[in-house]
Amino acid sequence: MKVTYNWLRDFLNIKISPKELAEKLTMAGLEVVSLEEAGGPACRAGRDFVFEIEITSNRPDWLSILGVAREICAVTGEKLKTPTFKEPKIKAGELKPVKISISDRKDCPFYSARAICEVRVGPSPLWIKERLELLGCRSVNNIVDITNYILFELGHPLHAFDLDLLAGREIVVRRAKTGEKMVTLDNQPRLLGNDILIIADKDRPQAIAGIIGGKDTEVTVKTRNILLESAVFNPVLVRRARQKLGLQSESAYRFERGVNLETARIASLAAQELICKLASGKPSGYKSSASTKPSGVLINLEPEYVNRILGANIPALKIKKILNGLGFDSKTRSKNRLAVTVPGFRQDVNLPIDLVEEVARIYGYTEIAPTLPAIKPNANISGTRDLVSHIKNVLVGLGLHEAITYSLVDRDLLAKSGIKQDIQPVKILNPLSKEQEVLRPTLLPSLIRCLAYNLDQQQEYINIFEIADVFSGGADVAQHPALSDRPVRASAQESLSLSIALCGVSSFLTRQGLIKDEVTILHLKGILESLFNKLGIKDYDFKNQGERGVSIVVNQQEAGIMLSLNKKVLDAFDIKNKQVILAEIDLGKMSAFINLSKRFSDLPRYPAITRDISFVVEGGISIKDLLAAITTKGMPLLRSAKVVDYYQGKQIPEGYKGLTVSCVYRADDRTLTEEEISLLHNSICSLLRERFSIKLR
């Protein structure tokens, strides 16, 4: 969008230089991408400057000289010279009736036709030509130039028809018929369709709505009577038609971003006034058809809300002045509230936060003191409900999906799963159905059924969890106590349980390509280790129990189990060629050891030194014991020790495993020397040889 310095001065008194103005516009959000001097002695307007401004798609009101001038007034505090126009009185004998019919109000909410007679079509005055040419628009004739002039000045597209060439003096706004054709002003034949909105007369199309006029009703030197169109068209229709026909025009550029109904009326009057003045035209009639009346959105705005969002202290009067300068009607309703009416040309403003943005950019971002955001500590987790919510957030963050299953299950499901068969389930005395005859003693059977269902839906990778109550103790309870006169025995126990189920192959992209990773019990172990670390549980272990699976031990107490389903259970659930990994943890046993308090330490000042130990060790030796021995021996300089490579293959004897442990050394008060690191590292290697009989590789 281009605007000129002198043209802007028609609407306000600019007291700053073009360069300063460009900087202020850019800081207010109207990025001036170039500023060029134009005109000169040969130009009637004299020396001028052309601003090229980058307009965002949500601000069609900036696509005019008036719109940019309004922003300058808000930035500089100058008063806007708003143009006013009056509807002329027309004698009854001069009225040239024009019939308007609109097939669909959604396609065209507003259409107006203004008849102007006895015009003299010819060259435009030099001042109009020069202003249009500075904006990159060529002069055609005085009538066409006036419509373009108003388009650039007020931002609303207009079109002039030769009234005498409109069949039946009738305007029909409709969709084109399939196969319908017309020749446009660029002398190109256009094939139309039902998705294109046209302006037609009684017989045929005469313009493509919002984009380009037709050759048949073009205004030429022979034209004596014109019909001036000013309308509002559906932006989506205009954009689709322009793309389909491969056309671009200043009119389409504005229509597809949205135009204002009130501006459509003002633009029509402004153009009529210029046509009467420069082309000797006489107003001869006006008709319009509108589906709705323009109504401004009312927003209640609290100055305290503005300052809280911006972190500033802008007085309420200043906020009101800024909004009024931008064309909003801002009135003080109370000490702490402004009632702001949004003008029709600001269709992008609907919420209080939109007004906050307007205040911020005009007040000036540089005027708002930079401050660090307040750091609010996490809310204290207290009680079971908060703890469950926190655990769910951790698991979801690890990529798992929450499942919710029924607390009532059938005995067949429990038997089919083969899990916790030694626990007598709590029987319902009056079950509603066979599928709801007992309270679940474990979450795993329901998760297995859920997992099997997802496999049937062709899901390749399933990772689900559930946190819910489980029941045990063999008591009989009534599902609806009011329906039973038998007492409920109190021997049933209720506890909170966490269960996880994994199955399938996860896929992810790396630089090397697509990698597919089939889940194993180690994946589940990694998930649980991450969960324990997030919960602040330090003393935990995983102990292999053979066919029973892997015990999850927390603080020397068994709190859960990890297992892989055997083929019998997989067949019972019709799970083919898949490995299903499960875990269940008693949250009641685990909760006593959760520590969510955090301690932060300074970033290290001195560099770390890394040394690796590669060795072969018997397969039965616990990696946990190895790392514990390394950590104890390396204190206090050893900051971390972790396995970075695990290998079993041709180079490793049967019954052994190859490991590489990476050791990181650092001191808080100095840079470590090679001598002291080598001494400590060698002592660790010696310990491993003596205690675990390792062989260095």
Secondary structure, DSSP 4 states (H G I P E B T S, - for coil): -EEEHHHHTTTS---S-HHHHHHHHHHTT-EEEEEEEEE-TTSTT-EEEEEEEE--TT-GGGSSHHHHHHHHHHHH-PPP------PPP--GGG----EEEES-TTT-SEEEEEEEES----PPPHHHHHHHHHTT-----HHHHHHHHHHHHHS---EEEEGGGSGGGEEEEEEPPTT-EEEBTTS-EEE--TTSEEEE-SSSEEEETTTEEBGGG---TT---EEEEEEE--HHHHHHHHHHHT---HHHHHHTT---HHHHHHHHHHHHHHHHHHS--EEEEEEEEESS---PPEEEE-HHHHHHHHT----HHHHHHHHHHTT-EEEEEETTEEEEEPPTT-TT--SHHHHHHHHHHHH-GGGSPP-PPP-PPPPP--HHHHHHHHHHHHHHHTT-EE----SEE-HHHHHHHTSSTTS-PEEESS-SSGGGSEE-S-SHHHHHHHHHHHHHTT-SEEEEEEEEEEEES--EE-SSGGG--SPPPTT-EEEEEEEEEEEEEEEEEETTEEEEEE--HHHHHHHHHHHHHHTT--SEEEEE-GGG-EEEEETTEEEEEEEE--HHHHHHTT--S--EEEEEEEHHHHHTT--------PPPSS--EEEEEEEEEETTS-HHHHHHHHHHHHTTTEEEEEEEEEE-STTS-TTEEEEEEEEEE--SSSPPPHHHHHHHHHHHHHHHHHHH--EE-
